[in-house]
Amino acid sequence: MRPVLIRGLTAAAAVTLVSGLGIAVATSASAAAGCRVDYSANSWSTGFTGTVNVTNLGDAISGGWTVAWDFAGNQTVTQGWSATITQSGKHVTATNPSWSSGLASGASVNFGFNANYSGTNTNPATFTLNGVACTGSTGPTTGPTTGPTTPPTTTPTTPPTTGPTTPPPNNGSKVDNPYAGAKGYVNPEWKAKADAEAGGSRVSNNPTAVWLDRIAAIAGTTGSSSNGSMGLAAHLDAAVAQGAGYIQLVIYDLPGRDCAALASNGELGPNDLPKYKSDYIDPIAAIEGNAKYKNLHIINIVEIDSLPNLVTNTSGQAGATSQCDTMKANGGYVQGVAYALNKLGAIGNVYNYVDAAHHGWIGWDSNFAPTADLLYQTAVASGSVNNVTGFITDTANYSSLVEPYFNINTTVGGQSIRQSKWVDWNQYVDEQSFAQAFRTKLVSEGFNSNIGMLIDTSRNGWGGPNRPTKASTSTDINTFIDQSRIDRRIHAGNWCNQSGAGLGERPKAAPASGIDAYVWVKPPGESDGSSSLIPNNEGKGFDQMCDPTYTGNARNGNSMSGALPNAPISGAWFSAQFQQLMTNAYPPLS
């Protein structure tokens, strides 16, 4: 589930990665004669994000396209993407990027921009495509057609996707931090499993996330080894009955899911994006939009292990897989996440937190900025960055929250700790410093300044008898780190059922600057993956990183996996792991 330590994405590769995020089909040979524009502006007090979707309703265009309009007020464009945008007075022109100079008949282009304004942000009245007024009909006439923007496509060879035709009901306005002052939902099915364990009642009243990891989980299943029988509506009803202020749900069924690992592969194939939309996201949105849940903060953790894989595990990277190459090329991850954000973000009491990997995955400069850029482009593709409340790091992982005995500026024997084998030139040594820095980067990309971060602390406590109590006195840099670090894994690339792990900080709202909450998204006691192949009908595969005898690969420095033996499939209850997590909890359990 957690490919890491894949570095070295070149600047050129990063540009290539993002360059397909705004343009639809672009081929042919002639000139335009009719077009339609969908324009949206998501405004705040002094600025806004504009999104323009242009559909060519006339003959195919070759040799370049230009979209133009005049602002009604004092709007000033400050930044654009997926087109070259210039402004003279009120007049704005957007010309095609170099990779897409043509526009087929019936095809669309999508681009966006940030702008400043004061007073009233009135939408432009008229748009043109290569000088032809965009009226929403074929042939040149006058007058615009404007309306809600639908999510754009992500590759130059795929027709544009569309968002919801009927937006879900807006059940009120969103708060800044949905965790603040709110009681979390305790999943009764997880609680029952925890209570059945010796000592489990000490932790069973903590809120954990409900994983919607396949279509059947929406309605509820019977006889499943990795989910309870309750469906989404049943959980929401139970949350209301508990008087909970928030419920956490993991949205996790992308086509070609988890392209760099096998333990959490999903049920949908690489080309099943339409099914993902119609059979998975649409039903979830319909249920979450029910007005009877309007007083409940519904928090979606959106598609872990997806977008960062497109940066670190595609061609040119040490951990590249053909499946990740496929999902990058066909746009399934970006389009799927954008669609989910669009549909779910339209509901007033719903909050979307997108997975942002962890410091041991994208903490290097070569991965840090490209991942932030891709997350931003995906949010733009959803129609608005406002569809994203924040991001989550360390989901279902083990990276320590804080390393108390050294930081990135520590030197040993005249050497930076970045030179140690464990840190391996990473810019971060723990999860909280990474999450705070990544939040700053995301805001600089164009996300709202009030976005918050979540950190999954369900299994990163690393307490127990092997927890260091002070910094090492060794002058050898590797010995110093190994004797001082809280994270006791063999390698930071190890992610499956880690031996020696413990429960981390209990769920808590607003624990640190920029952090909305510490959360338990991965319910303690639920397996990361099976130690050996176990046939099942839930789409769960076998990954060697879950085999305790596995000697590793490029993603974990060819180290032993560090996995516990005798583990069941991903999501199934793993008693031995749960007992270990309680034994090694930090802060300790009373």
Long-range contacts (C-beta under 8 A, 24 or more apart in sequence): 1-258, 1-261, 1-263, 1-264, 1-304, 1-305, 1-396, 1-397, 1-495, 1-496, 1-528, 1-529, 1-543, 1-570, 2-261, 2-305, 2-357, 2-358, 2-361, 2-396, 2-397, 2-493, 2-495, 2-496, 3-260, 3-261, 3-305, 3-309, 3-312, 3-313, 3-319, 3-361, 3-493, 3-495, 3-555, 4-312, 4-357, 4-358, 4-360, 4-361, 4-492, 4-493, 4-495, 4-555, 4-556, 5-319, 5-360, 5-361, 5-424, 5-491, 5-492, 5-493, 5-555, 5-556, 5-557, 6-312, 6-313, 6-317, 6-318, 6-319, 6-361, 6-367, 6-554, 6-555, 7-312, 7-318, 7-364, 7-366, 7-367, 7-425, 8-316, 8-317, 8-318, 8-366, 9-311, 9-312, 9-316, 9-317, 9-366, 9-367, 9-370, 10-316, 10-366, 13-316, 13-370, 14-311, 14-369, 14-370, 14-373, 17-310, 17-311, 17-314, 17-328, 17-370, 17-374, 18-370, 18-373, 18-374, 18-377, 19-97, 19-99, 20-99, 20-154, 20-155, 20-156, 20-331, 21-81, 21-82, 21-152, 21-154, 21-334, 21-374, 21-377, 21-378, 21-380, 21-381, 22-81, 22-82, 22-83, 22-97, 22-109, 22-110, 22-111, 22-112, 22-152, 22-377, 22-380, 22-381, 23-82, 23-96, 23-97, 23-99, 23-100, 23-109, 23-110, 23-152, 23-153, 23-156, 24-107, 24-108, 24-109, 24-110, 24-152, 24-153, 24-156, 24-158, 24-159, 24-160, 25-103, 25-104, 25-107, 25-108, 25-156, 25-157, 25-158, 25-159, 26-96, 26-99, 26-100, 26-101, 26-102, 26-103, 26-104, 26-107, 26-109, 26-156, 27-60, 27-102, 27-104, 28-60, 28-61, 28-62, 28-102, 28-103, 28-104, 28-105, 29-60, 29-62, 29-102, 30-59, 30-60, 30-61, 30-62, 31-58, 31-59, 31-61, 31-130, 32-56, 32-58, 32-59, 32-61, 32-65, 32-103, 32-129, 32-130, 32-132, 33-57, 33-58, 33-59, 33-132, 33-138, 33-139, 33-140, 34-58, 34-132, 34-134, 34-135, 34-137, 34-138, 34-139, 34-140, 34-141, 35-127, 35-128, 35-129, 35-132, 35-134, 35-135, 36-134, 36-135, 36-136, 36-137, 36-145, 37-67, 37-127, 37-129, 37-134, 37-144, 37-145, 37-146, 38-145, 38-146, 38-147, 38-148, 38-149, 38-150, 39-123, 39-124, 39-127, 39-144, 39-146, 39-147, 39-149, 40-147, 40-148, 40-149, 40-383, 40-384, 41-121, 41-123, 42-384, 42-385, 42-386, 43-117, 43-121, 44-448, 46-116, 46-117, 46-118, 47-78, 47-114, 47-115, 47-116, 47-117, 48-75, 48-114, 48-115, 48-117, 48-121, 49-112, 49-113, 49-114, 49-115, 49-380, 49-384, 49-385, 49-386, 49-446, 50-77, 50-112, 50-113, 50-114, 50-115, 51-110, 51-111, 51-112, 51-149, 51-380, 51-383, 51-384, 52-94, 52-110, 52-111, 52-112, 52-127, 52-149, 53-108, 53-109, 53-110, 53-149, 53-150, 53-152, 53-160, 54-108, 54-109, 54-110, 54-127, 54-129, 54-134, 55-106, 55-107, 55-108, 55-160, 56-103, 56-104, 56-105, 56-106, 56-107, 56-108, 56-129, 57-105, 57-106, 57-136, 57-137, 57-138, 58-105, 58-132, 58-138, 58-139, 59-105, 60-102, 60-103, 60-104, 60-105, 61-102, 61-103, 61-104, 61-129, 61-130, 62-101, 62-102, 63-101, 63-102, 64-95, 64-96, 64-101, 65-95, 65-96, 65-101, 65-102, 65-103, 65-109, 65-129, 65-130, 66-93, 66-94, 66-95, 66-96, 66-129, 66-130, 66-131, 67-93, 67-94, 67-95, 67-109, 67-111, 67-127, 67-128, 67-129, 68-92, 68-93, 68-94, 68-127, 68-128, 68-131, 69-124, 69-126, 69-127, 69-128, 70-124, 70-125, 70-126, 71-124, 72-122, 72-123, 72-124, 72-125, 73-117, 73-119, 73-120, 73-121, 73-122, 74-117, 74-118, 74-119, 75-115, 75-116, 75-117, 75-121, 76-115, 76-116, 76-117, 77-113, 77-114, 77-115, 78-113, 78-114, 78-115, 78-116, 79-113, 79-114, 79-446, 80-111, 80-112, 80-113, 80-114, 81-111, 81-112, 81-113, 81-377, 81-380, 82-109, 82-110, 82-111, 82-112, 82-152, 83-109, 83-111, 85-111, 85-113, 99-156, 100-156, 107-159, 107-160, 108-152, 108-153, 108-159, 108-160, 110-149, 110-152, 110-153, 110-160, 110-381, 112-380, 114-446, 148-383, 149-383, 150-342, 150-383, 151-335, 151-338, 151-339, 151-342, 151-381, 151-382, 151-383, 152-338, 152-381, 153-331, 153-335, 154-331, 154-334, 154-335, 154-338, 154-381, 155-329, 155-330, 155-331, 158-330, 158-331, 158-335, 161-273, 161-277, 161-335, 161-338, 161-339, 163-339, 163-342, 163-343, 163-382, 163-383, 164-282, 164-285, 164-342, 164-343, 164-346, 167-346, 168-285, 168-286, 168-288, 168-289, 168-343, 168-346, 168-347, 169-289, 169-291, 169-347, 169-348, 170-346, 170-347, 170-348, 171-289, 171-291, 171-293, 171-294, 171-347, 171-348, 171-349, 172-294, 172-348, 172-349, 173-348, 174-348, 174-349, 174-351, 174-389, 175-297, 176-450, 176-452, 177-452, 177-509, 177-510, 177-516, 177-517, 178-246, 178-297, 178-299, 178-351, 178-389, 178-516, 179-246, 179-297, 179-299, 179-509, 179-510, 179-516, 179-517, 179-519, 180-509, 180-510, 180-516, 181-245, 181-509, 182-244, 182-245, 182-246, 182-297, 182-509, 183-242, 183-243, 183-244, 183-245, 183-246, 184-244, 184-245, 184-246, 184-247, 184-248, 184-507, 185-235, 185-238, 185-239, 185-242, 185-244, 185-246, 185-247, 185-248, 186-242, 186-244, 187-228, 187-235, 187-523, 188-230, 188-238, 189-228, 189-229, 189-230, 190-228, 190-523, 190-525, 190-526, 193-525, 193-573, 194-524, 194-525, 194-578, 197-525, 197-575, 197-578, 197-579, 197-582, 198-579, 199-579, 199-582, 199-589, 200-578, 200-582, 202-582, 202-589, 202-590, 203-503, 203-506, 203-524, 203-582, 203-585, 203-589, 206-506, 206-507, 206-520, 207-244, 207-246, 207-248, 207-507, 207-519, 207-520, 208-248, 208-458, 208-520, 208-521, 208-523, 208-524, 209-248, 209-249, 209-250, 209-301, 209-519, 209-520, 209-521, 209-522, 209-523, 210-235, 210-247, 210-248, 210-249, 210-250, 211-249, 211-250, 211-252, 211-523, 211-571, 212-249, 212-250, 212-251, 212-252, 212-253, 212-284, 213-250, 213-252, 213-253, 213-264, 213-266, 213-538, 213-571, 214-253, 214-266, 214-267, 214-538, 214-539, 215-253, 215-267, 215-279, 215-280, 215-283, 218-280, 218-283, 218-284, 218-287, 224-538, 225-536, 225-538, 225-568, 225-569, 225-571, 225-572, 226-526, 226-527, 226-538, 226-540, 226-569, 226-570, 226-571, 226-572, 227-571, 232-284, 232-287, 232-288, 233-287, 233-290, 236-287, 236-288, 236-290, 236-293, 236-296, 236-298, 239-293, 239-296, 240-292, 240-293, 240-295, 240-296, 244-296, 245-296, 245-297, 246-296, 246-297, 246-298, 246-299, 247-296, 247-297, 247-298, 247-299, 248-299, 248-301, 248-519, 248-521, 249-284, 249-298, 249-299, 249-300, 249-301, 250-300, 250-301, 250-304, 250-521, 251-281, 251-284, 251-300, 251-301, 251-302, 251-303, 251-340, 251-344, 252-301, 252-303, 252-304, 253-280, 254-303, 254-306, 254-332, 254-333, 254-336, 254-337, 255-327, 255-332, 255-336, 256-323, 256-326, 256-327, 256-332, 256-333, 257-305, 257-306, 258-305, 258-306, 258-309, 259-309, 259-313, 259-321, 259-323, 259-324, 259-326, 259-327, 260-305, 260-309, 260-312, 260-313, 260-319, 260-321, 260-323, 260-324, 260-555, 261-305, 261-529, 261-543, 261-545, 262-529, 262-541, 262-542, 262-543, 263-496, 263-528, 263-529, 263-530, 263-540, 263-541, 263-542, 263-543, 263-545, 263-546, 263-569, 263-570, 264-305, 264-528, 264-529, 264-540, 264-541, 264-570, 265-539, 265-540, 265-541, 266-539, 267-538, 267-539, 270-323, 270-326, 270-327, 270-330, 270-332, 271-330, 271-332, 273-330, 273-332, 273-335, 273-336, 276-332, 276-336, 276-339, 277-336, 277-339, 281-336, 281-339, 281-340, 281-343, 281-344, 282-343, 284-343, 284-344, 285-343, 285-344, 285-346, 285-347, 288-344, 288-347, 288-350, 289-347, 289-350, 293-349, 294-348, 294-349, 295-349, 296-349, 297-349, 297-351, 298-347, 298-349, 298-350, 298-351, 299-350, 299-351, 299-353, 299-389, 300-340, 300-344, 300-350, 300-351, 300-352, 300-353, 301-353, 301-355, 301-392, 301-395, 301-454, 301-521, 302-337, 302-340, 302-341, 302-344, 302-352, 302-353, 302-354, 302-355, 303-333, 303-336, 303-337, 303-340, 303-354, 303-355, 304-355, 304-392, 304-395, 304-396, 305-355, 305-357, 305-395, 306-333, 306-336, 306-337, 306-355, 307-333, 307-334, 307-337, 307-354, 307-355, 307-371, 307-374, 307-375, 307-378, 308-355, 308-356, 308-357, 308-361, 308-362, 308-367, 308-371, 309-333, 310-334, 310-374, 311-362, 311-367, 311-370, 311-371, 311-374, 312-361, 312-362, 312-367, 312-371, 318-554, 318-555, 319-553, 319-554, 319-555, 334-374, 334-377, 334-378, 334-381, 335-381, 337-378, 337-382, 338-378, 338-379, 338-381, 338-382, 338-383, 339-382, 341-378, 341-379, 341-382, 341-387, 341-388, 342-382, 342-383, 342-387, 344-387, 345-382, 345-384, 345-386, 345-387, 345-388, 346-387, 351-389, 351-390, 352-387, 352-388, 352-389, 353-388, 353-389, 353-390, 353-391, 353-392, 353-454, 353-516, 354-378, 354-379, 354-388, 354-390, 354-391, 354-392, 355-391, 355-392, 355-395, 356-391, 356-392, 356-393, 356-435, 356-438, 356-442, 356-453, 357-393, 358-393, 358-394, 358-395, 358-397, 358-399, 358-431, 358-434, 359-393, 359-399, 359-426, 359-428, 359-429, 359-430, 359-431, 359-433, 359-434, 360-397, 360-399, 360-426, 360-492, 360-493, 362-438, 363-426, 363-427, 363-428, 363-434, 364-425, 364-426, 364-427, 365-427, 368-427, 368-438, 368-441, 369-441, 372-438, 372-441, 372-442, 372-445, 373-445, 375-442, 375-445, 376-442, 376-445, 376-446, 376-447, 379-447, 380-446, 385-446, 385-447, 385-448, 386-448, 388-447, 388-451, 389-451, 389-452, 389-516, 390-439, 390-451, 390-452, 390-453, 390-454, 390-516, 391-435, 391-438, 391-439, 391-442, 391-451, 391-453, 391-454, 392-453, 392-454, 392-455, 392-456, 392-519, 392-521, 393-431, 393-434, 393-435, 393-438, 393-453, 393-454, 393-455, 393-456, 394-431, 394-455, 394-456, 394-457, 394-460, 395-456, 395-521, 395-522, 396-456, 396-458, 396-459, 396-495, 396-521, 396-522, 396-528, 397-456, 397-459, 397-460, 397-495, 397-522, 398-459, 398-460, 398-462, 398-487, 398-489, 398-494, 398-495, 398-498, 398-501, 399-430, 399-431, 399-460, 399-487, 399-492, 400-430, 400-431, 400-460, 400-462, 400-485, 400-486, 400-487, 401-430, 401-431, 401-432, 401-455, 401-457, 401-460, 401-461, 401-504, 401-505, 401-518, 402-430, 402-431, 402-432, 402-433, 402-486, 403-429, 403-430, 403-484, 403-485, 403-486, 403-487, 404-486, 405-468, 405-470, 405-471, 405-472, 405-484, 405-485, 405-486, 406-471, 406-480, 406-481, 406-484, 406-485, 407-433, 408-433, 412-474, 412-475, 412-476, 412-477, 412-480, 412-481, 413-475, 413-476, 413-477, 415-477, 417-477, 417-480, 417-481, 419-477, 420-477, 420-478, 420-480, 420-481, 421-478, 421-481, 421-557, 422-478, 422-481, 422-482, 422-485, 422-492, 423-481, 424-492, 424-557, 430-486, 430-487, 431-455, 431-460, 432-512, 432-515, 435-514, 435-515, 436-512, 436-513, 436-514, 436-515, 439-514, 440-514, 452-514, 452-515, 452-516, 452-517, 453-514, 453-515, 453-516, 454-515, 454-516, 454-517, 454-518, 454-519, 454-521, 455-515, 455-517, 455-518, 455-519, 456-519, 456-520, 456-521, 456-522, 457-503, 457-504, 457-505, 457-506, 457-507, 457-518, 457-519, 457-520, 458-503, 458-504, 458-519, 458-520, 458-521, 458-522, 458-523, 458-524, 459-498, 459-501, 459-502, 459-503, 459-504, 459-522, 459-524, 459-581, 460-487, 460-501, 460-504, 461-501, 461-502, 461-503, 461-504, 461-505, 461-581, 461-584, 461-585, 461-586, 461-587, 462-486, 462-487, 462-488, 462-500, 462-501, 462-502, 462-504, 462-584, 462-586, 463-502, 463-503, 463-584, 463-585, 463-586, 463-587, 463-588, 464-500, 464-502, 464-583, 464-584, 464-585, 464-586, 466-500, 466-584, 467-584, 467-586, 489-562, 490-556, 490-559, 490-560, 490-561, 490-562, 491-552, 491-556, 491-557, 491-559, 491-562, 493-552, 493-555, 493-556, 493-557, 493-559, 494-545, 494-556, 494-559, 494-561, 494-562, 494-563, 495-528, 495-545, 496-528, 496-529, 496-543, 496-545, 496-546, 496-561, 496-563, 496-567, 497-527, 497-528, 497-529, 497-531, 497-546, 497-563, 497-564, 497-567, 497-574, 497-577, 498-562, 498-563, 498-564, 499-548, 499-562, 499-563, 499-564, 499-580, 500-562, 500-580, 500-584, 501-580, 501-581, 501-584, 502-580, 502-581, 502-582, 502-583, 502-584, 502-585, 502-586, 503-581, 503-582, 503-584, 503-585, 503-586, 503-589, 504-585, 504-586, 505-587, 506-587, 524-577, 524-578, 524-581, 525-573, 525-574, 525-575, 525-577, 525-578, 525-581, 526-570, 526-571, 526-572, 526-573, 526-574, 527-567, 527-568, 527-569, 527-570, 527-571, 527-572, 527-573, 527-574, 527-577, 528-563, 528-567, 528-570, 529-567, 529-569, 529-570, 530-567, 530-568, 530-569, 530-570, 531-563, 531-564, 531-565, 531-566, 531-567, 534-568, 534-569, 536-569, 538-569, 538-571, 540-569, 540-570, 540-571
